[in-house]
């Protein structure tokens, strides 16, 4: 995660927000008590955040969209849902 900032127009503050959200989502993605589809959504959101397509705001928006269904899943444990909401709150502050 420290090797990013490949895109010079992404601010250090934005990269910190992406790292913070990534850390939260990584914990969810590695938690064996969380259903597989929720872990998959968290990992896919991380991939979207660190992808090459679009600005940081577009990548954040795509990641938020991917996480939306996961929080609605009745099998999502409350700690995972809270973590996803925290990550989404951070990502919502990213703009161009």
Secondary structure, DSSP 4 states (H G I P E B T S, - for coil): -TT---STTS-HHHHHHHHHHHHHHHHHHT-TTS-HHHHHHHHHHHHHHTSSSS-HHHHHHHHHHHHHHHHH-TTS-HHHHHHHHHHHHHHTT---
